[in-house]
């Protein structure tokens, strides 16, 4: 199906007048999805293409396997297929790379995905939780108060060894996800679930692939937590998060080994 997407016009790769920036997968029930992106022949665009085609194939299989009412998957599941593709692509590239500088670049790229998708989004979620709790208790939310909360969380999450620029205190004001309550944590859970799937696929082979394809075909036919559990990822336990962090630990160890050579 991925090859069919490449061959049959699912993907709009060219810049055009009036076309939005960024990358998106979108469609309607009963048709294949469309992917809109501005492709360049570089590593970042390759990962973007893998990511968006993960969304597209998730939608394709969900639509094909379910009636309309059960076809749409939740945001909790939405980032799993896209980031699984990226995890498998990264594993392939690291396995094939023989150049230490190239390998270090790939390891840094992957580690930064963990930082931005698991670590930073969890910090965002804690900021949101604190702010909503203050609103519910009747406290007023001023820009000064929000900035102080946000700055303190940056210090807490990044630690005293990092220089936390004072201007970071205002970053909350430019993050649109905060206007959609409790969206951000789903990036961290989705990335962790995808990393768990990737580890299972790479270690078990076809049985894990079959479970994963079952996940892609489930759409919104059950509660999200149950769909993942049936596919082999139980997000009601710490295990998927711990698996993801063990992958992160492995990346850091590989980077340290390369710097010692």
Secondary structure, DSSP 8 states (H G I E B T S, - for coil): -HHHHHHTT-EE-S--TT--SS-EEE--TTS--EEE----SSHHHHHHHHHHHHHHHHHHHHHHHS-HHHH---HHHHHHHHHHHHHHHHHHHHHH---HHHHHHHHHHHHHHHIIIIIHHHHHHHHHHHHHHHHHTT----HHHHHHHHHHHHHHHH-TTS---GGGGGGGGG-GGGGSTT-THHHHHHHHHHHHHHHHHHHHTHHHHHHHHHHHT-TTSS-HHHHHHHTT--TTSSHHHHHHHHHHHHHHHHHHHHHH-
